[in-house]
Amino acid sequence: MSEVVLVTGGASGIGAAVARRFAQAGAKVVIADVNPAGADVAGEIGGLFVPTDVASAQDNEAMVAAAVDAFGRLDVVHLNAGTGNGGVEFDLESYRRIMAVNADGTMYGMRAAVRGGARAIVVTSSLAGIAPASFDPAYSASKHAVIGLVRSFAAALPDVTVNAVCPGFVDTPMVAAFRERLVEHGLAVAAPDEVAAAVEAIVRGGETGGVWAVQGGQAPELVTFPAVELAR
Ligand SMILES: NC(=O)c1ccc[n+]([C@@H]2O[C@H](COP(=O)([O-])OP(=O)(O)OC[C@H]3O[C@@H](n4cnc5c(N)ncnc54)[C@H](O)[C@@H]3O)[C@@H](O)[C@H]2O)c1
């Protein structure tokens, strides 16, 4: 029986590359996105598009229900939808929107995925989730939250693997406005499929609680965190 894979933010960029990669490997793929262009990607790969706002708990439940209804099961969930551009002005509306999509969306998505029987969850964080990104602090904080959710729930859930992928700059619409400047500064800009390949390898690896940095032209690297010993 085919593997069933659900990808949020699959209409574009990294998510679309993940959807195409798993479809090529024979999976049935569900694309959940606010962007109706998700229907085109789904059409191209024989998948299903489910209009979804990941900031809504209800939409997360509905996308999982649609996947199980259409394909009879759910195996892999990539919680990849994300947004940024909070700036440095303490704009509370931007902060709430970024947290709602990136942090709440991860929590709602993990909950729905586990209830739907998924055995592997990968969440897209960012290098900005490991080190502060001063150009967009709210985005950076939200991606730190994503890593906290992944590591904490991985430790608590025995029946599902939960891992995070942390891309550096990736050639998607999210960086289109400043892509040329990145290249001028000699910074690596990964192809979306480099991240997709890492996501597939993480799923196939079967480990849990991992945080993987993925940068253009480099092999994925496991991020290490300090061990904490409780004082007595
Ligand atoms: N491009 C980069 O350099 C980069 C680096 C690190 C992390 N990321 C992360 O990678 C993920 C994918 O981004 P991308 O670079 O492919 O950009 P992208 O803009 O190509 O794709 C993001 C997708 O998420 C969808 N989305 C946004 N808000 C949503 C919502 N509320 N509900 C459902 N879907 C929503 C968008 O419609 C879009 O299809 C994001 O989480 C982003 O933060 C990107």
The ligand as an SDF file (V2000), in Angstrom:
LIG
                    3D

 44 48  0  0  0  0  0  0  0  0999 V2000
   13.4140   30.1250    2.1700 N   0  0  0  0  0  0  0  0  0  0  0  0
   14.2490   30.1700    3.1830 C   0  0  0  0  0  0  0  0  0  0  0  0
   15.3680   30.7070    3.0770 O   0  0  0  0  0  0  0  0  0  0  0  0
   13.8970   29.5300    4.5010 C   0  0  0  0  0  0  0  0  0  0  0  0
   14.9130   29.3910    5.4600 C   0  0  0  0  0  0  0  0  0  0  0  0
   14.6140   28.7880    6.6760 C   0  0  0  0  0  0  0  0  0  0  0  0
   13.3390   28.3470    6.9240 C   0  0  0  0  0  0  0  0  0  0  0  0
   12.3640   28.5130    5.9810 N   0  0  0  0  0  0  0  0  0  0  0  0
   11.0370   28.0070    6.3090 C   0  0  0  0  0  0  0  0  0  0  0  0
   10.6580   27.0880    5.3140 O   0  0  0  0  0  0  0  0  0  0  0  0
    9.2370   26.9890    5.2860 C   0  0  0  0  0  0  0  0  0  0  0  0
    8.7570   27.0450    3.8490 C   0  0  0  0  0  0  0  0  0  0  0  0
    9.0530   28.3190    3.3190 O   0  0  0  0  0  0  0  0  0  0  0  0
    9.5770   28.5340    1.8270 P   0  0  0  0  0  0  0  0  0  0  0  0
   10.9200   29.1110    1.9130 O   0  0  0  0  0  0  0  0  0  0  0  0
    9.3310   27.3240    1.0180 O   0  0  0  0  0  0  0  0  0  0  0  0
    8.6370   29.7490    1.3870 O   0  0  0  0  0  0  0  0  0  0  0  0
    7.3800   29.7920    0.4130 P   0  0  0  0  0  0  0  0  0  0  0  0
    6.8370   31.1630    0.5790 O   0  0  0  0  0  0  0  0  0  0  0  0
    7.7560   29.3250   -0.9280 O   0  0  0  0  0  0  0  0  0  0  0  0
    6.3850   28.7180    1.0420 O   0  0  0  0  0  0  0  0  0  0  0  0
    5.6690   28.9290    2.2210 C   0  0  0  0  0  0  0  0  0  0  0  0
    4.3100   28.2860    2.0420 C   0  0  0  0  0  0  0  0  0  0  0  0
    3.6080   28.3540    3.2950 O   0  0  0  0  0  0  0  0  0  0  0  0
    2.2750   28.7350    2.9970 C   0  0  0  0  0  0  0  0  0  0  0  0
    1.6430   29.3490    4.1660 N   0  0  0  0  0  0  0  0  0  0  0  0
    1.9580   30.5260    4.7590 C   0  0  0  0  0  0  0  0  0  0  0  0
    1.1040   30.7730    5.7710 N   0  0  0  0  0  0  0  0  0  0  0  0
    0.2450   29.7230    5.8190 C   0  0  0  0  0  0  0  0  0  0  0  0
   -0.8610   29.3930    6.6410 C   0  0  0  0  0  0  0  0  0  0  0  0
   -1.2720   30.2110    7.6190 N   0  0  0  0  0  0  0  0  0  0  0  0
   -1.5100   28.2210    6.4270 N   0  0  0  0  0  0  0  0  0  0  0  0
   -1.1140   27.3970    5.4270 C   0  0  0  0  0  0  0  0  0  0  0  0
   -0.0890   27.6640    4.5930 N   0  0  0  0  0  0  0  0  0  0  0  0
    0.5830   28.8180    4.7990 C   0  0  0  0  0  0  0  0  0  0  0  0
    2.4050   29.7140    1.8430 C   0  0  0  0  0  0  0  0  0  0  0  0
    1.1600   29.8950    1.1640 O   0  0  0  0  0  0  0  0  0  0  0  0
    3.4700   29.0420    1.0000 C   0  0  0  0  0  0  0  0  0  0  0  0
    2.9030   28.1360    0.0670 O   0  0  0  0  0  0  0  0  0  0  0  0
    8.7220   28.1080    6.1840 C   0  0  0  0  0  0  0  0  0  0  0  0
    8.3640   27.5780    7.4410 O   0  0  0  0  0  0  0  0  0  0  0  0
    9.9190   29.0190    6.3290 C   0  0  0  0  0  0  0  0  0  0  0  0
    9.8790   29.7600    7.5250 O   0  0  0  0  0  0  0  0  0  0  0  0
   12.6140   29.0830    4.7830 C   0  0  0  0  0  0  0  0  0  0  0  0
  1  2  1  0
  2  3  2  0
  2  4  1  0
  4  5  1  0
  4 44  2  0
  5  6  2  0
  6  7  1  0
  7  8  2  0
  8  9  1  0
  8 44  1  0
  9 10  1  0
  9 42  1  0
 10 11  1  0
 11 12  1  0
 11 40  1  0
 12 13  1  0
 13 14  1  0
 14 15  2  0
 14 16  1  0
 14 17  1  0
 17 18  1  0
 18 19  2  0
 18 20  1  0
 18 21  1  0
 21 22  1  0
 22 23  1  0
 23 24  1  0
 23 38  1  0
 24 25  1  0
 25 26  1  0
 25 36  1  0
 26 27  1  0
 26 35  1  0
 27 28  2  0
 28 29  1  0
 29 30  1  0
 29 35  2  0
 30 31  1  0
 30 32  2  0
 32 33  1  0
 33 34  2  0
 34 35  1  0
 36 37  1  0
 36 38  1  0
 38 39  1  0
 40 41  1  0
 40 42  1  0
 42 43  1  0
M  CHG  2   8   1  16  -1
M  END
$$$$
